[in-house]
């Protein structure tokens, strides 16, 4: 077995939390059950990985199997990478029947015709998700297995989730190959990025609980009162305001959990509006400014702002439109007319 | 009675008993909180400032998250002639102790402690703070 393959497998195993190693190796299926029995999964990871590599030697693993292990690892722990969402467009034709074999063949061919030194692996999962792992080389060097990009393509949708990692220069090539292989016309990057792949899917596939413009009849107020206000000596003077905030918040964010995003970024290209006496900018040109919101769970944080008394309800539509518009990177230009026209621009 | 700001909603006027003590809670982590208090103070009748108002600054345990200028708070206490208390709501011991203090103040302000008036107690508190 190749030295580099052995090392790659060893490092991949080391990334896995110790309690999960056995399960993942079983999912991999490259080592037999009897072989796995011989490994002590309670020793330190360093030793486990050595044992696993030893077994892989016996089975003569090659880069293809190692790549599959890597795909499995990334499928179980996708949140270690940053994912961007891309959307493909057709020129108005009918949706053709998706042939996976054909897709794989075309993809490989297109990619390899431009760059010979690539390792390409596929793995299919439920809900029509095709995972593609690409290890990039250069025209003069072999593929570097540690410089990988991941693509998750749901064949029944025009959406592709890409985790490009280091080599951004290969992105156009990758996009081209995807378009050709899937018989679409072109592809563009949506302004939507996050660590949480599932949340990105929730947003573009509209799987999160959306706000519907429902009229909540008065009796519903009873709900808020019960557990908190157990002590009848505490009287909330602003109860109706609190309830209004809850209602507005629920209308905007819906009832269920929010998709998990870490950032929202607003690039402002608007004029600085100040007191004429302040005289900060004589020139009438846009004041460039970048506003970035970050949080371990941005949307839940925004949802809790008004009930916590830290912001007025309803929140600015610039913040609340994130899931509906499926974007968390915005460019805001000067308002020319009605409010909706003011933001958004590719 | 808990309120998020003043003035109090007028629809509940007839349900409200006499107000003996107003405690303005300022969250040291939120500038918004201080602004809100400053705006609400304008709605308080001047007679309350004779010992029936107190400022309670919360969140003082988390020094890193302090967003409010301490000078602004001292100034507030000075301008409105009212004592400033500090506490950390997240620690049960301090929470209970602060509640007991406030309760004591309330008893005085409501006139339940013979010989001690709200005004005299207020100036006592201010006097000790200046030391």
Interface residues (C-beta under 8 A of the other chain):
Chain A: X234 X235 X236 X237 X238 X240 X241 X242 X309 X310 X311
Chain B: X1 X2 X3 X4 X5 X8 X9 X12 X30 X32 X33
